[in-house]
Amino acid sequence: MVNLTPSSEVEASETEASVSPAESLPLTDLVEDKELPDEDLGTASAIASPSAAEPPEVNKAEPIAAPTPVEAIALQGQSPEIAQGEAYKDIEDQRDRLVNDVAELQRQKKALQEEILQLEANRGRLLQENIAELQNTLGQMIQESLGELQQRKQALQISVEQLERRQERIRKEMQTTFAGVSQDLAIRVQGFKDYLVGSLQDLVRAAEDLEMSPKQRSPEPASDERFREADPSRESRSSGQPAASGPNNPEFGNSSFEEQAQLIRRILKQFRTQPDYYGPPWQLRRTFEPIHAERVSNWFFTQGGRGALRTMGSRLQNILVASAVMSCLRKIYGNRFRTLVLADSPERLGEWRRGLQDCLGISRSDFGPERGVVLFEDAEALVQKAERLIKDGLMPLILIDETEGQINLGVLQFPLWLAFAAEPKMSAAAASSNW
């Protein structure tokens, strides 16, 4: 046993003084408050009556068990009540610490739960904000893309409309007129035209000086009379007097034919400014360009209705010019007017027939030996037909295709003839092919 020193006694007294009245209750009261099991009654009674707690006999052969905390305190010389109070105090301290720890853990748990809820709320809010921002961005992108596509659609629609209008204009142009000749080409060939006109006029004068037919015998005056009727200008030239202008020998540049010249100018102006694509037959139904009007005016008023014109570059363009001439003469002479076309092949004559039908609105029935238009491959047959027409009091117009390399001299005796002169290169190529 350890003897208590005075300091130990003071500490024990202080310990007893610090124990609360509840803690200093006798052990019997505690036992009454808390029913103990039967097996613990002996222990409780032993603690309650220290005088009865005598150390049991120790068997030297058995090991000595470790003393309990109360026994250890008792061994140190403290009373069991003090030991029991200190034990309960330690238990209470541990319980308080555990309670505090549990409360702290609960507070931490609650704080963590609140933080989790706040984080979830922040996450939901950020997610909604991101979704809203993404939707706004996508909406803006879609609107911009739609706007750009709309602009492109409008631009394409405008382009398509322009192309459709251009297509319609080209279709109408193709339906109503032949391919136009450029102004540059007209300017380029203007110089050669003057040279060609002068050369052909010299050729006409040289042909007029030639003797067209052998002298007839005196018993056959009818042939001379017919020839004089066909070419009264030649009779006047043989007698040394100028030929008198008459209905069968028009001079459109002469002042006596001023009324006819004014009529022709009005008709050409109407063709130029007010084309009638659905007019009556024998009226021009195609677009009349300035270059066409210039060629027709030159043939009427400069060459007097007798001469050659430079080819327009294609047979269809030449047919357009010839159709304008025919329409004007039809206005002047009416049903007395006839047209004789000379070409060297049936294919070219077919082109003339189709072109005249298209330009003048006439039908196939208007072509024939006794009709308004007669087609010829032989110049001699054409001359004979023209002589018969003049004898019958009709007015023939002779049209000569550009492929005719030479003009029959018999054609030059008639009052109205129009020849289309080919390009020099084309003429040379045609001559070489004929050779």
C-alpha positions in Angstrom: 0.0 0.0 0.0 1.2 3.5 -0.8 0.8 5.9 2.0 -0.7 9.3 1.2 1.4 12.3 1.7 -0.1 15.5 3.0 -0.1 16.7 -0.6 -2.0 13.7 -1.6 -4.5 14.3 1.1 -5.0 17.9 0.0 -5.6 16.7 -3.6 -8.1 14.2 -2.3 -9.9 16.8 -0.4 -9.9 19.1 -3.4 -11.2 16.3 -5.5 -14.0 15.6 -3.0 -14.8 19.3 -2.9 -15.0 19.6 -6.7 -17.5 16.7 -7.0 -21.0 18.0 -7.3 -23.7 17.0 -4.8 -25.2 14.7 -7.4 -21.9 13.1 -8.0 -21.3 12.6 -4.3 -24.4 10.5 -3.7 -23.9 7.3 -1.9 -23.5 4.3 -4.0 -26.6 2.8 -2.5 -28.7 5.6 -3.9 -27.1 5.0 -7.3 -27.9 1.4 -7.0 -31.5 2.2 -6.1 -31.8 4.5 -9.1 -30.4 1.9 -11.4 -31.4 -1.6 -10.9 -28.4 -3.8 -11.3 -28.4 -7.4 -12.5 -28.2 -10.2 -10.0 -24.7 -11.0 -10.9 -23.6 -7.5 -10.1 -25.3 -7.3 -6.7 -22.4 -8.8 -4.9 -20.1 -6.3 -6.4 -22.3 -3.4 -5.6 -22.7 -4.6 -2.0 -19.1 -5.0 -1.7 -18.5 -1.5 -2.8 -21.2 -0.2 -0.5 -19.7 -1.9 2.6 -16.1 -1.5 2.5 -15.7 -3.3 5.8 -17.2 -6.4 4.1 -14.8 -6.2 1.3 -12.0 -8.3 2.5 -9.5 -9.5 0.1 -10.2 -13.1 -0.9 -7.8 -15.8 -0.5 -5.2 -15.7 -3.2 -4.4 -18.9 -4.8 -0.9 -18.9 -5.5 -1.3 -21.2 -8.4 -3.8 -18.9 -10.3 -2.6 -15.7 -12.0 -3.5 -12.4 -10.5 -6.0 -10.4 -12.5 -5.3 -6.8 -13.4 -7.0 -4.4 -11.0 -9.9 -2.4 -12.2 -9.7 1.5 -12.1 -11.7 1.5 -8.9 -9.5 -1.1 -7.4 -6.4 0.8 -8.6 -7.7 3.9 -6.9 -8.5 1.9 -3.9 -5.1 0.4 -3.9 -3.7 3.9 -3.9 -5.5 4.6 -0.7 -8.5 6.5 -2.0 -12.0 5.8 -1.0 -14.3 4.0 -3.3 -16.8 6.9 -3.5 -14.1 9.2 -4.7 -12.9 6.6 -7.2 -16.4 6.1 -8.4 -17.0 9.8 -8.8 -13.8 10.3 -10.7 -14.7 7.4 -13.0 -18.1 8.8 -13.6 -16.5 12.2 -14.2 -14.2 10.7 -16.8 -17.1 9.0 -18.4 -19.1 12.2 -18.4 -16.2 14.1 -19.9 -15.8 11.5 -22.6 -19.6 11.6 -23.2 -19.5 15.4 -23.4 -16.6 15.2 -25.8 -18.4 12.7 -27.8 -21.5 14.7 -27.8 -19.6 17.8 -28.8 -17.8 15.8 -31.5 -21.2 14.5 -32.7 -22.6 18.0 -32.6 -19.6 19.3 -34.5 -19.9 16.5 -37.0 -23.6 17.3 -37.4 -22.8 21.0 -37.9 -20.2 20.1 -40.5 -22.7 17.7 -42.1 -25.3 20.4 -42.2 -22.8 22.9 -43.6 -21.7 20.4 -46.2 -25.3 19.7 -47.1 -26.0 23.4 -47.4 -22.8 23.8 -49.4 -23.8 20.9 -51.6 -27.3 22.4 -52.1 -25.7 25.8 -52.9 -23.3 24.2 -55.3 -26.1 22.3 -57.0 -28.1 25.5 -57.2 -25.1 27.3 -58.7 -24.5 24.4 -61.1 -28.1 24.5 -62.2 -28.0 28.3 -62.6 -24.7 28.2 -64.5 -26.1 25.3 -66.6 -29.2 27.3 -67.4 -27.2 30.4 -68.1 -24.9 28.4 -70.4 -27.9 26.8 -72.1 -29.5 30.2 -72.6 -26.3 31.8 -73.9 -25.8 28.8 -76.2 -29.4 29.1 -77.4 -29.0 32.9 -78.0 -25.7 32.3 -79.9 -27.3 29.5 -82.0 -30.3 31.7 -82.6 -28.1 34.6 -83.7 -26.0 32.3 -85.9 -29.2 30.8 -87.4 -30.7 34.3 -88.0 -27.4 35.5 -89.6 -27.3 32.4 -91.8 -30.9 32.8 -92.7 -30.4 36.5 -93.5 -27.4 35.6 -95.7 -29.3 32.8 -97.4 -32.2 35.2 -97.9 -30.0 37.8 -99.5 -28.4 35.1 -101.8 -31.9 33.9 -102.7 -33.0 37.4 -103.6 -29.8 37.9 -105.6 -30.3 34.6 -107.4 -34.0 35.4 -108.0 -32.9 38.7 -109.5 -30.3 37.0 -111.7 -32.8 34.4 -112.8 -35.4 37.1 -113.7 -32.7 39.0 -115.6 -31.7 35.8 -117.4 -35.3 34.9 -118.1 -36.0 38.4 -119.5 -32.8 38.1 -121.6 -33.9 34.7 -122.8 -37.3 36.0 -123.7 -35.8 39.0 -125.5 -33.4 36.7 -127.4 -36.2 34.3 -128.3 -38.4 37.2 -129.6 -35.4 38.5 -131.5 -34.8 35.1 -133.0 -38.5 34.9 -133.9 -38.9 38.4 -135.3 -35.6 39.1 -137.0 -32.5 37.6 -138.4 -29.1 37.9 -136.8 -28.2 41.6 -137.0 -25.1 42.8 -138.7 -22.8 44.8 -136.5 -22.2 48.5 -137.1 -18.5 47.9 -137.2 -18.9 45.6 -140.2 -21.0 48.1 -142.0 -18.4 50.8 -141.5 -15.7 48.5 -142.6 -17.4 47.6 -145.9 -18.7 51.1 -146.6 -15.6 52.0 -148.5 -15.7 48.9 -150.6 -19.3 49.5 -151.4 -18.6 52.8 -153.0 -15.9 51.1 -155.1 -18.2 48.3 -156.1 -21.1 50.6 -157.0 -18.9 52.6 -159.2 -17.5 49.5 -160.9 -21.0 48.1 -161.5 -22.1 51.4 -162.9 -19.2 51.3 -165.3 -20.1 47.8 -166.2 -23.7 48.8 -166.9 -22.6 51.6 -169.1 -20.3 49.3 -171.0 -23.1 46.8 -171.4 -25.4 49.4 -172.7 -23.0 50.2 -175.4 -22.9 46.6 -176.5 -25.3 45.2 -179.2 -27.7 43.0 -177.2 -29.0 41.0 -180.1 -28.3 40.5 -183.8 -30.0 42.8 -186.3 -33.4 41.5 -187.3 -34.4 41.1 -190.9 -37.0 43.5 -192.3 -39.8 40.8 -192.6 -39.6 40.3 -188.8 -40.5 43.7 -187.2 -42.4 42.1 -184.3 -39.2 41.2 -182.5 -37.8 44.8 -182.8 -41.1 46.1 -181.6 -41.1 43.8 -178.6 -37.5 44.8 -177.8 -38.4 48.5 -178.0 -41.3 47.8 -175.6 -39.1 46.0 -173.2 -36.3 48.6 -173.3 -37.6 52.0 -174.4 -34.5 53.6 -172.9 -32.4 51.7 -175.5 -34.5 53.0 -178.4 -34.1 56.5 -177.1 -30.3 56.0 -176.7 -30.1 54.7 -180.3 -31.9 57.8 -181.6 -29.7 60.0 -179.5 -32.5 61.3 -177.3 -32.7 60.7 -173.5 -35.2 58.0 -172.4 -38.5 59.3 -171.1 -39.5 58.3 -167.7 -42.7 56.3 -167.5 -44.5 53.8 -165.4 -42.3 50.9 -166.8 -39.1 52.9 -166.4 -39.2 54.4 -162.9 -36.5 56.8 -161.8 -37.1 57.2 -158.1 -34.4 59.8 -157.8 -36.1 62.0 -160.4 -38.2 65.0 -159.4 -41.1 63.7 -161.4 -41.3 60.7 -159.0 -41.2 62.8 -155.8 -44.5 61.5 -154.7 -43.4 57.9 -155.0 -40.1 58.8 -153.2 -42.0 60.3 -150.3 -44.1 57.2 -150.1 -41.1 55.0 -150.0 -39.5 57.1 -147.3 -42.6 56.9 -145.2 -42.8 53.1 -145.6 -39.1 52.7 -144.6 -39.6 55.0 -141.6 -42.6 52.9 -140.5 -40.6 49.7 -140.9 -37.9 51.3 -138.8 -39.9 52.8 -136.0 -43.2 50.9 -135.9 -42.6 47.3 -137.0 -45.8 45.3 -137.4 -45.0 41.6 -136.8 -48.6 40.6 -137.5 -49.4 42.8 -140.5 -51.0 41.8 -143.7 -49.2 39.7 -146.4 -46.6 41.5 -148.5 -45.8 43.8 -145.6 -42.5 43.5 -143.8 -42.9 41.6 -140.5 -39.4 41.7 -139.2 -37.2 44.2 -137.3 -35.7 46.7 -139.7 -32.2 48.0 -138.6 -30.7 51.3 -139.7 -28.1 49.5 -141.9 -31.0 47.8 -143.8 -32.8 51.1 -144.3 -29.6 52.6 -145.6 -29.1 49.8 -148.2 -32.7 50.1 -149.4 -32.6 53.9 -149.6 -29.4 53.8 -151.5 -30.8 51.3 -154.0 -34.0 53.4 -154.5 -32.7 56.9 -154.5 -29.0 56.6 -155.5 -29.1 53.8 -158.0 -32.6 54.5 -159.2 -33.9 50.9 -158.6 -31.3 49.3 -160.8 -28.0 48.2 -159.3 -26.1 45.9 -157.0 -25.6 46.0 -153.3 -22.9 44.6 -151.2 -24.0 41.4 -149.5 -25.1 41.7 -145.9 -22.9 38.7 -144.9 -25.7 36.1 -145.0 -28.4 35.1 -147.4 -31.0 35.7 -144.7 -29.9 39.3 -144.3 -30.0 39.8 -148.1 -33.6 38.3 -148.1 -34.6 40.8 -145.4 -33.3 43.7 -147.6 -35.0 42.3 -150.7 -38.3 41.8 -148.7 -38.3 45.5 -147.7 -37.8 46.5 -151.4 -40.6 44.1 -152.4 -42.9 45.6 -149.8 -42.3 49.1 -150.9 -42.8 48.3 -154.6 -46.0 46.3 -153.7 -47.4 49.5 -152.2 -46.6 51.4 -155.4 -47.6 48.9 -158.1 -50.1 46.7 -156.3 -51.1 43.5 -158.1 -49.1 44.5 -161.2 -45.9 43.8 -159.2 -44.0 40.6 -159.8 -40.7 39.2 -158.3 -38.3 37.0 -160.2 -35.5 35.3 -158.1 -32.4 33.9 -159.6 -30.1 31.4 -157.8 -27.8 28.7 -159.0 -29.2 25.7 -157.0 -32.6 24.4 -155.7 -31.3 24.6 -152.1 -30.6 28.3 -152.3 -33.9 28.9 -154.0 -35.5 27.0 -151.1 -33.8 29.4 -148.7 -35.2 32.3 -150.7 -38.7 30.9 -150.6 -38.7 30.2 -146.9 -37.1 33.6 -146.1 -39.6 35.6 -148.2 -42.5 33.6 -146.6 -41.1 34.5 -143.1 -40.4 38.2 -143.8 -43.5 39.0 -145.9 -46.1 36.7 -144.4 -46.9 35.1 -147.7 -47.8 31.4 -148.3 -46.5 28.7 -150.6 -49.4 29.4 -153.0 -47.8 32.8 -153.7 -44.9 31.1 -155.5 -45.4 29.9 -159.1 -45.1 30.9 -162.8 -48.3 32.9 -162.7 -48.0 34.0 -159.0 -46.3 36.9 -157.2 -42.9 35.3 -156.9 -41.2 33.1 -159.5 -37.9 31.2 -158.8 -35.3 30.5 -161.5 -32.0 28.7 -161.8 -31.4 29.8 -165.4 -30.8 33.4 -166.3 -32.1 33.0 -169.9 -35.5 31.6 -168.7 -35.7 34.5 -166.2 -35.1 37.1 -169.0 -37.8 35.5 -171.2 -40.3 35.6 -168.3 -39.5 39.2 -167.5 -40.0 40.2 -171.2 -43.4 38.5 -171.1 -44.4 40.3 -167.9 -43.5 43.7 -169.3 -45.4 42.9 -172.5 -48.4 42.1 -170.3 -48.1 45.5 -168.6 -46.7 44.1 -165.3 -43.7 45.4 -163.4 -41.1 42.7 -162.6 -38.3 43.0 -160.0 -35.3 40.7 -160.6 -33.4 39.6 -157.5 -30.0 37.9 -158.1 -28.4 35.8 -155.4 -24.9 36.5 -154.2 -23.6 33.2 -155.5 -24.2 34.3 -159.1 -20.6 35.2 -160.2 -21.8 37.0 -163.4 -24.8 39.0 -164.3 -26.5 38.1 -167.6 -26.5 41.1 -169.9 -30.2 40.5 -170.7 -31.1 41.4 -167.1 -29.7 44.9 -167.4 -32.4 46.0 -169.9 -35.2 45.8 -167.3 -36.2 48.8 -165.1 -36.0 47.1 -161.7 -33.2 44.6 -160.7 -31.3 44.1 -157.5 -28.1 42.0 -157.3 -26.2 41.1 -154.2 -22.5 41.2 -154.7 -20.4 38.6 -152.8 -17.2 39.4 -150.8 -14.1 39.3 -153.0 -12.7 36.2 -151.1 -16.1 34.5 -151.5 -16.2 35.3 -155.2 -12.7 33.9 -155.7 -13.5 30.7 -153.8 -16.7 30.3 -155.9 -14.8 30.8 -159.1 -12.1 28.3 -158.2 -14.8 25.7 -157.2 -16.6 26.3 -160.5 -13.3 25.9 -162.4 
